[in-house]
C-alpha cells in the first residue's frame, strides 16, 4: 500500500539542494526524511512523506484532518510499527 503521511518538520539536518534532510515528527515519533522536494519548507511546517521522502508541503489544518482520520482507522500505530521495523532492518 502506498501512503503519504503528514508530519511536522522539527529540525533541519542538511539543506544541500540534492541531499536535504530533516527530522520530521509523526504523532510523537521523529524520523529523518529526505527533503529535496520541499527545499523552502521551514521548521514547524507540515509535509507529506512517502517512503522517507517529503513530497510536498501541506497546511496544518489538512495535516490535522488526515492524522485524525488515520487515528480513527487505527493506522497510525501500524505506520509507526512499520517505521520501527524498517529502521531496525526487519522485513515489513
Residue, then its C-alpha position, 0 to 999 in steps of 0.5 A: x500500500x502506498x501512503x503519504x503521511x503528514x508530519x511536522x518538520x522539527x529540525x533541519x539536518x542538511x539543506x544541500x539542494x540534492x541531499x536535504x534532510x530533516x527530522x520530521x515528527x509523526x504523532x510523537x515519533x521523529x524520523x529523518x526524511x529526505x527533503x529535496x522536494x520541499x527545499x523552502x519548507x521551514x521548521x514547524x511546517x507540515x509535509x507529506x512523506x512517502x517512503x522517507x521522502x517529503x513530497x510536498x508541503x501541506x497546511x496544518x489544518x489538512x495535516x490535522x484532518x488526515x492524522x485524525x482520520x488515520x487515528x480513527x482507522x487505527x493506522x497510525x500505530x501500524x505506520x509507526x510499527x512499520x517505521x520501527x521495523x524498517x529502521x531496525x532492518x526487519x522485513x515489513 
